[in-house]
Amino acid sequence: MVTGAGGFIGKNLFVRLGEQSNIEFLSFVRGDSDEMLTEMVAKADAIVHLAGENRPEDVADFALVNTELTRTLCVAIRATGRNIPLILTSSTQAESDNPYGKSKLDAEQLVEAFVRETANSAVIYRFPGIFGKWCKPNYNSVVATFCHNITRGLPIQINDASVVLQLAYIDDVIDELLSALDRAKPGLLRSEVNQTYSITLGQLSEQIHAFQNCRTSLISERVGRGLTRALYSTYISYLPPEQFSYDLPQHSDERGIFVEILKTPDCGQFSFFTVHPGITRGSHYHHSKTEKFLVVRGIARMRFRHMITGETRDIKVSSDKLQVVDSIPGWIHNITNIGNTEAIIMLWANEIFDRQHPDCIPCEV
């Protein structure tokens, strides 16, 4: 059973639980009655208590939802006479002297007392700010707000760029909750998500704007690991459907077209080009730059000549047998379409093309 199943964390947990065929998901959402809660608890084998109030119109609702709903839940578990593992998601705000923090602390203390009296299994988490897909913007997550507004060209407001945010990514949170369900033991355990991140408001704004700029500069941020990976995934999830695609500039001449697809800060760039039948492209050499060619449609011949020794090498490449061919520094090279249809070649270069220093010297093979 999951309380607050319609919220940000609840939606992500619902999808993950749905991936496991042996789990039935009971969902308690805003507006459901205490009677419904009691009926669900009677059926449950484990409970994740996510329901909470963050921004009520009446400050009294903090206690009504965050504290009293927890009390009702404990009473319902006790009434079953069973040990039903309970996971309470609290907040680092429980350490703060404000109505929200106090309501969260009171809920924790209710669970602590319940466990002392019954030896029920319970885990309490104090999560920092959580971000990820499906988080509501302009509510309680600055990451969601920044991603939503920046993807739509709307302004964002920063009063103090030096403020440090403590964050956890939704996938890490869900992993932790699922792990806690598997390792439930009688008694109380306080735990935390293993991976958290720190970033200032100013850095957060700069990073999300950099993601937005990637589509015009074609230079990708380092999105493969850590906080940048999590932020990029979150940013992408806020793109409206009309922005799922974007145009690429293409350069065309009598030989075919050339299109740059993606550039990286320190691992080169990805492109593709076409070659009309009978046409040769290339005919140059590099001092340091190296490339990888892959014919994905058609048939071509790559020719090489060593600049000093004059040694030559011809390689026939075809989409019928996928092979990568490297260009080698100090070897003049070209590629000729020897088929009857247009050839398409994928290309990776180990550095971004620099028009001021192209390292691409014309020379016939």
Buried (B, 14 or more C-beta within 10 A) or exposed (E): BBBBBBBBBBBBBBEBBEEEEEEEEBBBBEEBEEEEBBBBBBEBEBBBBBBBBBEBEEEEBBBEBBBBBBBBBBBBBBEEEEBBBBBBBBBBBBEEEEBBBBBBBBBBEBBBEBBEEBEBBBBBBBBBBBBBBBBEBEEBBBBBBBBBBBBEEEEBEBEEEEEEBEBBBBBBBBBBBBEBBEEBEEEBBEBBBEBBBEBBBEBBBEBBEBBBEBEEEBBBBEBEEEBBBBBBBBBBBBBEEEEEEEEEEEEEEEBBBBBBEBBBEEEBBBBBBBBBBEBBBBBBBBEEBBBBBBBEBBBBBBBBBBBEEEEEEEBEBBBEEEEEBBBBEEBBBBBBBBBEEBBBBBBBBBBBBEEEEEBBEEEEB
